[in-house]
Amino acid sequence: MRIVVALGGNALLRRGDKPDADIQIANVQLAAAQLAKLANEHELIITHGNGPQVGVLALESANDERLSRAYPLDTLGAETQGMIGYWLLQAMQNALPGRQVATMVCQTLVLSGDPAFANPTKFVGEVYDEETAKRIARERGWVVKADGEHFRRVVGSPAPQRVIETRLIRNLVNSGAVVICAGGGGVPVIRNEKGQLQGAEAVIDKDLTAAVLAEDLEADALIILTDVDGVYEGYGTAQARMVKRATPMRLREMGLPAGSMGPKVEAACRFVELTGDMAAIGRLEDALDIIAGHSGTIVTPGGNYGGPGDLRPPGMGRI
């Protein structure tokens, strides 16, 4: 199978962790041990989050008195792709001796007229209490919103249209390489009036980019790995119940919150609806069991899945 994995930010930095490099590197090594199990059996493309890391670099840049203005978000996105990509590259090479692994800094095309630029919703950076968040927002000109019990900075998150480097990624996968790419959803770029690419002040949802990339690469599955074992009805209540199998329509009807599980569900539904293939949401440590159909919330056109044998032959039904 050809699998695109969207690795949640929790794999790098858990809530409450200090954003120190050694903590993140140790977490990446744990993630690589699980991802290597998938790579031993399947073609693997890995994307990853970068919200906390962008937030750290943005704050450093804003506090640097040598700069006339802070670095823009597209540049910070590229920086974090390089940093996290390096950590993942090295960890995957060590976990898969003799296997070719490649990391790419990727650009993701968005539309300049996307209304998300005027309505920031994407969380980046560290968590704060309400008083601290509002003070920093005043000082930095940020927009902050509640993220569970805490507050975080929010920025515009336009919809990804395509990953510019998709052909290069396909060539690497076809050659047998494990590819780490489009981290943090990719560097957001628009086309200007000359048709040239230029950076945009935004952050793209990495799960939605993963869905676009999986579709364009004709992947057999999109697996979104996070810190919960699946999608829950009534999450956080005594009546909470995990959804093990679902159709896109069933998940959409649940009306999950935009700031947490909502984008993951939207990405999974998009991929299934457009390709007829399988998507899933679950824990990193359950990755192999998810593919086997034993764990996670699995989304298919008919809501049924018993394992890889249930998948259509690659490319079947694609236009």
C-alpha positions in Angstrom: 0.0 0.0 0.0 1.0 3.6 -0.5 0.2 5.4 2.8 0.3 9.1 3.6 0.7 9.7 7.4 -0.1 13.0 9.0 1.9 13.0 12.3 0.3 15.2 15.0 2.2 17.9 16.8 1.9 15.8 20.0 4.5 13.4 18.6 7.0 16.2 18.9 5.8 18.3 21.8 3.2 17.3 24.3 1.0 19.8 26.1 3.0 21.2 29.1 6.4 20.2 27.7 9.1 22.8 27.4 9.9 23.4 23.7 13.5 22.3 24.3 15.2 20.6 21.4 16.3 17.5 23.4 12.7 16.8 24.4 11.4 17.0 20.9 14.2 14.9 19.5 13.5 12.2 22.0 9.8 12.3 21.0 10.7 12.1 17.3 12.8 9.0 18.0 9.8 7.3 19.6 7.6 8.3 16.7 10.1 7.0 14.2 10.2 3.6 15.8 6.4 3.3 15.1 6.6 4.8 11.6 9.4 2.4 10.7 7.0 -0.5 11.2 4.8 0.9 8.5 7.7 1.7 6.2 8.8 -2.0 6.4 5.6 -3.1 4.8 4.3 -0.2 2.8 5.3 2.9 0.7 5.3 5.7 3.2 5.0 9.5 2.9 5.2 11.4 6.2 3.8 14.9 7.0 4.0 16.6 10.4 2.7 19.5 12.4 4.7 22.5 13.4 2.4 24.8 15.4 4.4 24.9 18.7 7.7 25.3 16.8 6.4 28.2 14.7 5.2 29.9 17.8 8.6 29.6 19.5 10.4 31.1 16.5 7.8 33.8 16.0 8.3 34.9 19.6 12.0 34.9 19.3 11.8 36.9 16.1 9.4 39.4 17.7 11.8 39.9 20.6 15.0 40.3 18.5 15.9 44.0 18.7 18.3 43.6 15.7 15.3 43.1 13.4 13.3 46.0 12.0 10.3 43.6 11.9 9.7 40.0 12.8 10.2 37.3 10.2 7.0 36.5 8.3 5.1 33.2 9.0 5.9 31.6 5.6 9.6 32.0 6.4 9.1 30.6 9.9 7.2 27.7 8.4 10.2 26.9 6.1 12.5 27.1 9.1 10.5 24.6 11.1 10.2 22.3 8.1 13.9 22.1 7.9 14.4 21.7 11.6 11.7 19.0 12.2 12.4 17.4 8.8 16.1 17.0 9.9 15.0 15.4 13.2 12.6 13.0 11.4 15.1 12.2 8.7 17.9 11.2 11.1 15.5 9.2 13.3 14.0 7.3 10.3 17.4 6.6 8.8 18.5 5.1 12.2 15.3 3.1 12.4 15.6 1.9 8.8 19.3 1.1 8.2 20.0 0.8 4.5 16.7 2.4 3.4 16.7 5.7 1.5 14.9 8.5 3.4 14.4 12.0 2.0 13.2 15.3 3.6 11.8 18.1 1.4 10.9 21.7 2.2 7.6 22.1 0.3 5.4 25.0 -0.8 1.6 24.7 -0.7 -0.4 26.8 -3.1 -3.4 28.7 -1.5 -5.8 31.3 -3.1 -5.0 34.9 -2.4 -8.8 35.6 -2.0 -9.4 32.9 0.6 -11.6 34.4 3.3 -9.5 32.6 6.0 -7.0 35.4 5.7 -9.5 37.8 7.3 -10.7 35.2 9.9 -7.8 33.7 11.8 -8.6 30.3 13.4 -5.4 28.2 13.3 -3.6 27.8 16.6 0.2 28.3 16.7 2.7 28.5 19.5 2.6 27.9 23.2 -0.4 27.9 25.5 -1.1 30.7 28.0 -3.5 31.6 30.7 -6.1 34.2 29.6 -4.5 37.2 31.3 -1.0 36.5 29.8 -2.4 35.7 26.4 -4.3 39.0 26.2 -1.3 41.0 27.4 0.9 39.4 24.8 -1.8 40.0 22.1 -1.8 43.7 22.9 2.0 43.9 22.8 2.5 41.9 19.6 -0.7 42.7 17.7 -1.7 39.1 17.8 -5.2 37.5 17.8 -5.7 35.0 20.6 -8.5 32.6 21.2 -9.4 29.9 23.8 -7.9 26.4 23.1 -9.6 24.2 25.7 -8.6 25.5 29.1 -5.8 27.7 27.8 -5.3 30.5 25.2 -3.1 30.5 22.1 -2.3 32.7 19.2 -4.4 32.2 16.0 -3.5 33.0 12.4 -5.2 32.7 9.1 -5.4 29.2 7.7 -6.4 29.2 4.0 -7.4 25.9 2.3 -4.5 24.1 0.5 -5.0 23.7 -3.2 -1.9 21.7 -4.2 1.7 20.9 -3.0 4.0 22.5 -5.6 6.6 19.8 -5.3 4.2 16.8 -5.7 5.9 15.5 -8.9 9.3 15.4 -7.1 7.7 13.6 -4.1 6.1 11.0 -6.5 9.5 10.4 -8.1 11.1 9.8 -4.8 8.4 7.4 -3.6 8.5 5.5 -6.9 12.3 5.0 -6.3 11.6 3.3 -3.0 12.4 6.2 -0.6 10.5 7.1 2.5 9.6 10.8 2.0 9.1 13.4 4.8 7.4 16.5 3.2 4.9 19.3 3.5 5.6 19.7 7.2 3.2 22.1 8.9 0.9 21.9 5.8 3.7 23.3 3.7 4.9 26.9 3.3 1.8 28.9 2.2 2.3 30.6 -1.2 0.1 32.4 -3.6 0.6 33.4 -7.3 1.0 37.1 -7.8 -0.1 39.2 -10.8 2.9 37.9 -12.8 2.1 34.3 -12.1 5.0 33.9 -9.8 5.0 32.3 -6.4 5.3 34.4 -3.3 4.9 33.7 0.4 1.7 34.4 2.3 1.3 35.3 6.0 -0.6 32.2 7.1 -0.3 28.7 8.4 -2.0 25.8 6.6 -3.7 22.9 8.4 -1.3 19.9 8.0 -4.1 17.4 7.9 -5.9 19.1 5.0 -2.6 19.4 3.1 -2.0 15.7 3.8 -5.4 14.9 2.2 -4.6 16.9 -0.9 -1.2 15.3 -1.2 -2.6 11.8 -0.7 -5.1 12.3 -3.4 -2.5 13.7 -5.9 -0.1 10.8 -5.1 -2.9 8.2 -5.5 -2.3 6.9 -2.1 -4.3 3.9 -0.9 -4.8 5.3 2.6 -4.5 8.5 4.6 -3.7 7.9 8.3 -4.0 10.8 10.7 -2.0 10.0 13.9 -2.7 11.9 17.1 -2.8 11.4 20.9 -6.3 9.9 21.1 -7.4 6.5 19.9 -10.1 7.7 17.6 -13.1 10.0 17.1 -15.6 10.0 20.0 -19.3 10.9 20.2 -19.9 12.8 23.4 -16.2 13.3 24.0 -15.4 14.4 27.5 -18.8 13.2 28.9 -19.8 10.0 30.8 -21.6 8.9 27.6 -18.5 9.1 25.4 -18.3 6.4 22.8 -15.6 5.8 20.2 -16.7 5.6 16.5 -14.8 2.6 15.1 -16.3 2.6 11.5 -17.9 5.5 9.7 -18.9 7.0 6.4 -17.9 10.6 5.7 -21.6 11.6 6.0 -21.7 10.1 9.5 -18.7 12.0 10.7 -19.8 15.3 9.2 -23.1 15.0 11.0 -21.3 14.9 14.3 -20.4 18.6 14.1 -17.0 18.2 15.7 -15.2 21.4 16.9 -13.1 23.3 14.4 -10.2 23.8 16.8 -9.4 20.2 17.6 -10.8 17.1 15.9 -12.8 19.0 13.2 -9.9 19.5 10.7 -8.8 15.9 11.1 -12.3 14.7 10.3 -12.6 17.1 7.4 -9.3 15.8 5.9 -10.3 12.2 6.3 -13.8 12.8 4.8 -12.3 14.8 1.9 -9.9 12.0 1.0 -12.5 9.3 1.1 -15.1 11.2 -0.8 -12.7 12.2 -3.6 -10.9 8.8 -4.0 -13.1 6.1 -2.6 -10.2 4.8 -0.5 -9.7 4.5 3.2 -8.8 7.2 5.8 -8.3 6.7 9.6 -7.7 8.7 12.8 -6.0 7.1 15.7 -2.9 6.9 18.0 0.6 6.8 16.8 1.4 3.6 18.7 -1.6 1.9 17.0 -0.5 2.6 13.4 -0.1 -1.0 12.3 -3.3 -2.0 14.0 -5.1 0.8 12.3 -4.0 -0.5 8.9 -5.1 -4.0 9.9 -8.5 -2.7 10.9 -8.1 -3.4 14.6 -7.8 0.2 16.0 -8.7 3.8 15.3 -11.7 5.4 13.6 -11.7 4.1 10.0 -13.6 6.0 7.3 -14.6 4.4 4.1 -17.4 5.1 1.5 -19.6 2.4 3.0 -18.4 2.5 6.6 -16.9 -1.0 6.4 -13.3 -2.1 6.6 -11.8 -5.5 7.6 -8.2 -4.8 6.6 -6.1 -4.1 3.5 -7.9 -6.8 1.5 -11.0 -4.6 1.5 -9.2 -1.8 -0.4 -9.7 -1.4 -4.2 -6.8 -2.1 -6.4 -4.5 1.0 -6.6 -6.0 3.6 -8.9 -9.3 1.7 -9.4 -12.0 4.2 -10.0 -9.7 7.2 -10.2 -10.2 9.7 -13.0 
